[in-house]
Amino acid sequence: MIDLTITQSKAGLKEKKFSATELTRAYFDRIRATDDKLHAYITVTEKQALEQAKAIDKKGDYKGLLEGIPMNLKDCICTAGIRTTACSRILENFIPPYNAHMYDRLLNAGVILLGKTNTDEFTMGASSENSFFGVTANPWNTACVSGGSSGGPAASVAADQCAFSIGTDTGGSIRQPASLCSVVGLKVTYGRVPRYGCIPYASSFDTVGPITKTVEDAALVLQVMAGRSEKDATTPDEPVPDYSTFLKEDLKGLTLGLPKEYFGQGVDKEVSDTVMAGVEVMKKLGAKIIEISLPLTKYAIPTYYILVKSEASTNMARYDGIKYGHTTDDAKELQEIYMKSRSEGFGDEVKRTIMMGTYALSAGYYDAYYLKAAKVRALMKKEFEDAFEQCDALITPTSPTPAFRIGEKVDDPLAMYMCDILTTPINLAGICGMSVPAGFSKKGLPIGLQVLAGQYKEGNLFHVGHAFEKATEWHKKKPNV
Ligand code: GLN
């Protein structure tokens, strides 16, 4: 049961081949058997999940779009009454009084929550090594990272510890771990899914989206989560299409662009060769392939890190040791409470973020850094808009390399930031992108292919991704955990 897709599980439940309780139990058995090795889960909600499953079985019609489907949430998504830590010491024992709005939408559709999964602290990172609770290992090779920041979500989907997961993506945090673990990861258009109740990293970049076993499943989960919410002013009234109508099996009539800057320096040859082999498949499915140039790509990393760390430094200001989470027991006056609680509560990358961001925003530097980066961001957005005048979607690698070894980059922030070279431009532009499994390296590590489309064009991602998936077998391969 545990390796079924959402669509297959829904059919199994409807046809009474198994119950939601049996399905939920099977996942907990799997978590117990594998999570010592992987460490994907931070909190497991077994009792509550089995109660939910029992109620769903009692009703017995499995009518909701996701009714009876067991899943997990990245631990930066608030769940009422269930610990939500953002994998930071400062929120180690934080219990939110309310649910994230998109989680309420999932609950209304009938999901069963198995637990909360690992992330880099406050989602800052690309390897999940910055988690206060320790790293999540890659199911394909446990000496390697699962990627980040949604390492827990991606590893848990790859290892069949859930039917699907929800992650967040500010600069690649859904797509990169999906690529490193051989699962599907969708970064939605900025504003497509409400973020009320998602603990922020950088507010003009953050998005929340699904990590699934197939593209069809990603379309289904987005269907449930997307759309305007009164609780999030960044969600426009843009209509939500019926995403299932995009799941076609050929690519006739589509033009796909290959941005040459995404295949150049810094990208492993094995990775670009694998993606080019995928492009050949798409050509056979009827797509027209053209070359595109996005010359501003080289500015993505500095632009992204100036803007994101600036926004993050202000977002982190709310953790004062009083309102939420950890309070030092070693302070005599207010200033000391702030300083000591924050020094004790935050890890290295968060401290680096606060220093970089505060510096970039300070008087005298604001124009040189933040303002300049904001201008480059506007130009990059325009560059993508021009590209999408010429094609329906872009095809690129997701991550410049397959999974690296645990410990390999953690002490070198710049090397870690370079992991995001192919994913951050998409967040800067606010457009959508998806990583799909596309092959394996000689060492047997997964390689993902990234499909990009314009604002609110998630349908194009599903079209390209689904047709590719139907023509290939990569998504069916399973790690041996
Ligand atoms: N690695 C990137 C960063 O640390 C992206 C993380 C994310 O998308 N949350 O900023």
Boltz pocket constraint, residues with backbone or C-beta under 6 A from the ligand:
constraints:
  - pocket:
      binder: B
      contacts: [[A, 122], [A, 123], [A, 124], [A, 125], [A, 126], [A, 148], [A, 149], [A, 168], [A, 169], [A, 170], [A, 171], [A, 172], [A, 173], [A, 174], [A, 201], [A, 308], [A, 416], [A, 420]]
      max_distance: 6.0
